[in-house]
Amino acid sequence: MPKSTFDSTEVKKFADLAANWWNCDGPLKQLHLMNRARIPYIRTILQQEKLISGDRLDQLDILDVGCGGGILSVPLSRLGANVTGLDACAENVQIAKDYAKHNDHHINYVTSTIEDFAKERVSYNVVCTLEIVEHVADLNLFLESVAQVAKPGGIIFISTINKTFKSYMQAILIAEYLLKMVPRGGHDWNKFVEPSAIVDILSRSNCSFIEMKGMKFNPLTTEWYLDRNVDVNYIMALRKL
């Protein structure tokens, strides 16, 4: 049987939530709030790596892998990037297309796994895979395919949840069951990923590590912010050589 990143159980979770993607106070609220930390981080790294000189992302070709309803794709497009959103869940992609149509966003949305999409041999200046690697069936195939669609000199952004005791307590017991910040059953601790595993896999695909930051949530201000501690949520940047 051919290898695949498609996990039917994970895809169904998001298909069941599809109608809630653009409800900023709904079950996917935290993804909307995360953008306030993720977008500035992406822009800072792209400035540092000299892919952009100012605050705009004009002329950059960006692939948003695991785009869902377009929560990341839309702000990247607003900043001037040419964005393609990719998701294996057809329901997610339809929501994203409908939202783009009704709000005049020119974003190319595609229903596909990353490994099938990589066969098209299209490459991008920037590839974002935010809050998705913990939901795929084959991490190695997923990351190898991500590297394949990045142009030489391009930047790959990955955010996910570390595999630690602390992440089990905070991301599952507290976030899902106690505070109900995210849908119950949305995460499987066994699929959480240590940063070193991502770096190791991508290094074999000709990618070099740039830097990593922890992402933390302040329940008092309801804001996500960057931090040096990567015990739970983290975001990293790598360059395709």
LUMDRENFI-33719 format. One record per residue (C-alpha): residue in one letter; x, y, z. Coordinates in nm, 2 decimals. Example, Ala and Ser with C-alpha at 12.3 -4.5 7.8 and 13.67 -1.06 7.14 Angstrom:
% LUMDRENFI-33719
<r r="A" u="1.23" v="-0.45" w="0.78"/>
<r r="S" u="1.37" v="-0.11" w="0.71"/>
***
This chain:
% LUMDRENFI-33719
<r r="M" u="0.00" v="0.00" w="0.00"/>
<r r="P" u="0.15" v="0.34" w="-0.10"/>
<r r="K" u="0.25" v="0.57" w="0.19"/>
<r r="S" u="0.03" v="0.86" w="0.26"/>
<r r="T" u="0.01" v="1.16" w="0.50"/>
<r r="F" u="-0.37" v="1.14" w="0.49"/>
<r r="D" u="-0.52" v="1.04" w="0.83"/>
<r r="S" u="-0.89" v="0.98" w="0.79"/>
<r r="T" u="-0.96" v="1.02" w="1.17"/>
<r r="E" u="-0.78" v="1.36" w="1.18"/>
<r r="V" u="-0.94" v="1.48" w="0.86"/>
<r r="K" u="-1.29" v="1.40" w="0.99"/>
<r r="K" u="-1.22" v="1.60" w="1.30"/>
<r r="F" u="-1.17" v="1.91" w="1.09"/>
<r r="A" u="-1.45" v="1.83" w="0.84"/>
<r r="D" u="-1.69" v="1.83" w="1.14"/>
<r r="L" u="-1.56" v="2.17" w="1.24"/>
<r r="A" u="-1.55" v="2.32" w="0.89"/>
<r r="A" u="-1.85" v="2.55" w="0.94"/>
<r r="N" u="-1.67" v="2.71" w="1.23"/>
<r r="W" u="-1.35" v="2.83" w="1.06"/>
<r r="W" u="-1.45" v="3.19" w="1.04"/>
<r r="N" u="-1.63" v="3.21" w="1.38"/>
<r r="C" u="-1.37" v="3.41" w="1.57"/>
<r r="D" u="-1.53" v="3.32" w="1.90"/>
<r r="G" u="-1.60" v="2.95" w="1.81"/>
<r r="P" u="-1.40" v="2.63" w="1.87"/>
<r r="L" u="-1.12" v="2.75" w="1.64"/>
<r r="K" u="-1.08" v="3.08" w="1.82"/>
<r r="Q" u="-0.72" v="3.00" w="1.93"/>
<r r="L" u="-0.60" v="2.98" w="1.57"/>
<r r="H" u="-0.73" v="3.33" w="1.50"/>
<r r="L" u="-0.56" v="3.46" w="1.82"/>
<r r="M" u="-0.23" v="3.28" w="1.72"/>
<r r="N" u="-0.21" v="3.49" w="1.41"/>
<r r="R" u="-0.12" v="3.79" w="1.62"/>
<r r="A" u="0.21" v="3.62" w="1.71"/>
<r r="R" u="0.26" v="3.41" w="1.40"/>
<r r="I" u="0.23" v="3.68" w="1.13"/>
<r r="P" u="0.49" v="3.92" w="1.29"/>
<r r="Y" u="0.72" v="3.62" w="1.34"/>
<r r="I" u="0.69" v="3.52" w="0.97"/>
<r r="R" u="0.75" v="3.87" w="0.86"/>
<r r="T" u="1.05" v="3.92" w="1.09"/>
<r r="I" u="1.22" v="3.60" w="0.96"/>
<r r="L" u="1.16" v="3.70" w="0.60"/>
<r r="Q" u="1.31" v="4.04" w="0.66"/>
<r r="Q" u="1.61" v="3.88" w="0.84"/>
<r r="E" u="1.66" v="3.63" w="0.56"/>
<r r="K" u="1.63" v="3.92" w="0.31"/>
<r r="L" u="1.33" v="3.78" w="0.12"/>
<r r="I" u="1.15" v="4.11" w="0.19"/>
<r r="S" u="1.28" v="4.46" w="0.28"/>
<r r="G" u="0.97" v="4.61" w="0.44"/>
<r r="D" u="0.65" v="4.50" w="0.60"/>
<r r="R" u="0.48" v="4.38" w="0.28"/>
<r r="L" u="0.51" v="4.03" w="0.12"/>
<r r="D" u="0.46" v="4.15" w="-0.23"/>
<r r="Q" u="0.56" v="3.91" w="-0.51"/>
<r r="L" u="0.63" v="3.62" w="-0.27"/>
<r r="D" u="0.48" v="3.29" w="-0.37"/>
<r r="I" u="0.36" v="3.13" w="-0.04"/>
<r r="L" u="0.21" v="2.78" w="0.01"/>
<r r="D" u="0.00" v="2.73" w="0.32"/>
<r r="V" u="-0.01" v="2.36" w="0.39"/>
<r r="G" u="-0.30" v="2.25" w="0.60"/>
<r r="C" u="-0.47" v="2.58" w="0.53"/>
<r r="G" u="-0.81" v="2.48" w="0.68"/>
<r r="G" u="-1.06" v="2.76" w="0.62"/>
<r r="G" u="-0.78" v="3.01" w="0.53"/>
<r r="I" u="-0.71" v="3.16" w="0.87"/>
<r r="L" u="-0.34" v="3.21" w="0.78"/>
<r r="S" u="-0.38" v="3.23" w="0.40"/>
<r r="V" u="-0.60" v="3.54" w="0.42"/>
<r r="P" u="-0.37" v="3.77" w="0.62"/>
<r r="L" u="-0.07" v="3.66" w="0.41"/>
<r r="S" u="-0.27" v="3.75" w="0.10"/>
<r r="R" u="-0.36" v="4.09" w="0.25"/>
<r r="L" u="0.01" v="4.16" w="0.29"/>
<r r="G" u="0.06" v="4.12" w="-0.08"/>
<r r="A" u="0.17" v="3.76" w="-0.12"/>
<r r="N" u="0.06" v="3.52" w="-0.39"/>
<r r="V" u="-0.09" v="3.25" w="-0.17"/>
<r r="T" u="-0.19" v="2.89" w="-0.24"/>
<r r="G" u="-0.38" v="2.72" w="0.03"/>
<r r="L" u="-0.36" v="2.34" w="0.04"/>
<r r="D" u="-0.56" v="2.10" w="0.25"/>
<r r="A" u="-0.65" v="1.73" w="0.24"/>
<r r="C" u="-1.00" v="1.80" w="0.37"/>
<r r="A" u="-1.24" v="1.90" w="0.09"/>
<r r="E" u="-1.49" v="2.06" w="0.34"/>
<r r="N" u="-1.22" v="2.29" w="0.47"/>
<r r="V" u="-1.12" v="2.40" w="0.12"/>
<r r="Q" u="-1.48" v="2.47" w="0.02"/>
<r r="I" u="-1.52" v="2.70" w="0.33"/>
<r r="A" u="-1.19" v="2.87" w="0.23"/>
<r r="K" u="-1.30" v="2.92" w="-0.13"/>
<r r="D" u="-1.64" v="3.06" w="-0.02"/>
<r r="Y" u="-1.49" v="3.30" w="0.22"/>
<r r="A" u="-1.24" v="3.42" w="-0.04"/>
<r r="K" u="-1.51" v="3.47" w="-0.30"/>
<r r="H" u="-1.74" v="3.67" w="-0.06"/>
<r r="N" u="-1.45" v="3.89" w="0.06"/>
<r r="D" u="-1.27" v="3.94" w="-0.27"/>
<r r="H" u="-0.95" v="3.76" w="-0.17"/>
<r r="H" u="-0.75" v="3.62" w="-0.46"/>
<r r="I" u="-0.62" v="3.30" w="-0.31"/>
<r r="N" u="-0.57" v="2.97" w="-0.49"/>
<r r="Y" u="-0.71" v="2.69" w="-0.28"/>
<r r="V" u="-0.64" v="2.32" w="-0.36"/>
<r r="T" u="-0.77" v="2.00" w="-0.21"/>
<r r="S" u="-0.48" v="1.76" w="-0.20"/>
<r r="T" u="-0.22" v="1.59" w="0.02"/>
<r r="I" u="0.12" v="1.75" w="0.02"/>
<r r="E" u="0.29" v="1.44" w="-0.13"/>
<r r="D" u="0.05" v="1.44" w="-0.43"/>
<r r="F" u="0.07" v="1.82" w="-0.47"/>
<r r="A" u="0.45" v="1.79" w="-0.47"/>
<r r="K" u="0.43" v="1.58" w="-0.78"/>
<r r="E" u="0.32" v="1.89" w="-0.97"/>
<r r="R" u="0.68" v="2.02" w="-0.93"/>
<r r="V" u="0.56" v="2.37" w="-0.84"/>
<r r="S" u="0.79" v="2.55" w="-0.58"/>
<r r="Y" u="0.75" v="2.84" w="-0.35"/>
<r r="N" u="0.95" v="3.11" w="-0.18"/>
<r r="V" u="0.78" v="3.03" w="0.15"/>
<r r="V" u="0.61" v="2.72" w="0.28"/>
<r r="C" u="0.40" v="2.74" w="0.60"/>
<r r="T" u="0.29" v="2.43" w="0.79"/>
<r r="L" u="0.13" v="2.57" w="1.10"/>
<r r="E" u="-0.05" v="2.35" w="1.35"/>
<r r="I" u="-0.06" v="2.06" w="1.11"/>
<r r="V" u="0.23" v="1.82" w="1.16"/>
<r r="E" u="0.06" v="1.68" w="1.47"/>
<r r="H" u="-0.23" v="1.57" w="1.25"/>
<r r="V" u="-0.06" v="1.37" w="0.97"/>
<r r="A" u="-0.03" v="1.00" w="0.93"/>
<r r="D" u="0.34" v="0.99" w="0.81"/>
<r r="L" u="0.56" v="1.27" w="0.95"/>
<r r="N" u="0.86" v="1.18" w="0.74"/>
<r r="L" u="0.67" v="1.18" w="0.41"/>
<r r="F" u="0.50" v="1.50" w="0.50"/>
<r r="L" u="0.82" v="1.69" w="0.58"/>
<r r="E" u="1.01" v="1.55" w="0.28"/>
<r r="S" u="0.72" v="1.67" w="0.06"/>
<r r="V" u="0.72" v="2.01" w="0.22"/>
<r r="A" u="1.09" v="2.04" w="0.15"/>
<r r="Q" u="1.03" v="1.94" w="-0.21"/>
<r r="V" u="0.80" v="2.23" w="-0.28"/>
<r r="A" u="1.03" v="2.49" w="-0.13"/>
<r r="K" u="1.25" v="2.68" w="-0.37"/>
<r r="P" u="1.63" v="2.69" w="-0.30"/>
<r r="G" u="1.68" v="2.98" w="-0.06"/>
<r r="G" u="1.31" v="2.95" w="0.04"/>
<r r="I" u="1.19" v="2.96" w="0.40"/>
<r r="I" u="0.98" v="2.69" w="0.57"/>
<r r="F" u="0.78" v="2.77" w="0.88"/>
<r r="I" u="0.65" v="2.50" w="1.11"/>
<r r="S" u="0.45" v="2.54" w="1.43"/>
<r r="T" u="0.33" v="2.26" w="1.64"/>
<r r="I" u="0.33" v="2.11" w="2.00"/>
<r r="N" u="0.63" v="1.96" w="2.17"/>
<r r="K" u="0.60" v="1.60" w="2.30"/>
<r r="T" u="0.66" v="1.66" w="2.67"/>
<r r="F" u="0.48" v="1.59" w="3.00"/>
<r r="K" u="0.41" v="1.96" w="3.02"/>
<r r="S" u="0.25" v="1.97" w="2.68"/>
<r r="Y" u="0.02" v="1.68" w="2.78"/>
<r r="M" u="-0.09" v="1.88" w="3.09"/>
<r r="Q" u="-0.13" v="2.21" w="2.92"/>
<r r="A" u="-0.24" v="2.13" w="2.56"/>
<r r="I" u="-0.47" v="1.85" w="2.64"/>
<r r="L" u="-0.58" v="1.83" w="3.01"/>
<r r="I" u="-0.60" v="2.20" w="3.07"/>
<r r="A" u="-0.68" v="2.34" w="2.72"/>
<r r="E" u="-0.92" v="2.07" w="2.61"/>
<r r="Y" u="-1.08" v="1.95" w="2.93"/>
<r r="L" u="-1.04" v="2.22" w="3.20"/>
<r r="L" u="-1.06" v="2.55" w="3.01"/>
<r r="K" u="-1.22" v="2.41" w="2.70"/>
<r r="M" u="-1.01" v="2.65" w="2.48"/>
<r r="V" u="-1.00" v="2.40" w="2.20"/>
<r r="P" u="-1.23" v="2.11" w="2.10"/>
<r r="R" u="-1.21" v="1.80" w="2.32"/>
<r r="G" u="-1.02" v="1.52" w="2.15"/>
<r r="G" u="-0.87" v="1.76" w="1.90"/>
<r r="H" u="-0.51" v="1.64" w="1.98"/>
<r r="D" u="-0.34" v="1.31" w="2.04"/>
<r r="W" u="-0.03" v="1.34" w="2.26"/>
<r r="N" u="0.13" v="1.05" w="2.08"/>
<r r="K" u="0.14" v="1.25" w="1.76"/>
<r r="F" u="0.31" v="1.56" w="1.92"/>
<r r="V" u="0.65" v="1.62" w="1.77"/>
<r r="E" u="0.98" v="1.71" w="1.93"/>
<r r="P" u="1.16" v="1.99" w="1.75"/>
<r r="S" u="1.47" v="1.78" w="1.70"/>
<r r="A" u="1.27" v="1.53" w="1.51"/>
<r r="I" u="1.16" v="1.79" w="1.26"/>
<r r="V" u="1.51" v="1.94" w="1.22"/>
<r r="D" u="1.66" v="1.59" w="1.17"/>
<r r="I" u="1.41" v="1.49" w="0.90"/>
<r r="L" u="1.44" v="1.82" w="0.71"/>
<r r="S" u="1.82" v="1.83" w="0.73"/>
<r r="R" u="1.81" v="1.51" w="0.53"/>
<r r="S" u="1.60" v="1.70" w="0.27"/>
<r r="N" u="1.87" v="1.97" w="0.23"/>
<r r="C" u="1.72" v="2.22" w="0.48"/>
<r r="S" u="1.90" v="2.41" w="0.75"/>
<r r="F" u="1.77" v="2.53" w="1.08"/>
<r r="I" u="1.74" v="2.90" w="1.13"/>
<r r="E" u="1.58" v="2.95" w="1.47"/>
<r r="M" u="1.29" v="2.85" w="1.70"/>
<r r="K" u="1.06" v="3.03" w="1.94"/>
<r r="G" u="0.82" v="2.91" w="2.20"/>
<r r="M" u="0.46" v="3.03" w="2.18"/>
<r r="K" u="0.27" v="3.09" w="2.50"/>
<r r="F" u="-0.09" v="3.19" w="2.58"/>
<r r="N" u="-0.17" v="3.45" w="2.84"/>
<r r="P" u="-0.52" v="3.37" w="2.97"/>
<r r="L" u="-0.55" v="3.71" w="3.13"/>
<r r="T" u="-0.49" v="3.91" w="2.81"/>
<r r="T" u="-0.61" v="3.63" w="2.58"/>
<r r="E" u="-0.30" v="3.69" w="2.37"/>
<r r="W" u="-0.03" v="3.46" w="2.23"/>
<r r="Y" u="0.33" v="3.57" w="2.25"/>
<r r="L" u="0.67" v="3.44" w="2.17"/>
<r r="D" u="0.91" v="3.31" w="2.43"/>
<r r="R" u="1.23" v="3.12" w="2.47"/>
<r r="N" u="1.06" v="2.82" w="2.63"/>
<r r="V" u="0.95" v="2.56" w="2.37"/>
<r r="D" u="0.82" v="2.30" w="2.62"/>
<r r="V" u="0.47" v="2.32" w="2.48"/>
<r r="N" u="0.39" v="2.52" w="2.16"/>
<r r="Y" u="0.67" v="2.63" w="1.93"/>
<r r="I" u="0.73" v="2.78" w="1.59"/>
<r r="M" u="1.05" v="2.73" w="1.39"/>
<r r="A" u="1.20" v="2.85" w="1.06"/>
<r r="L" u="1.43" v="2.66" w="0.82"/>
<r r="R" u="1.59" v="2.75" w="0.49"/>
<r r="K" u="1.59" v="2.52" w="0.18"/>
<r r="L" u="1.95" v="2.51" w="0.06"/>
***
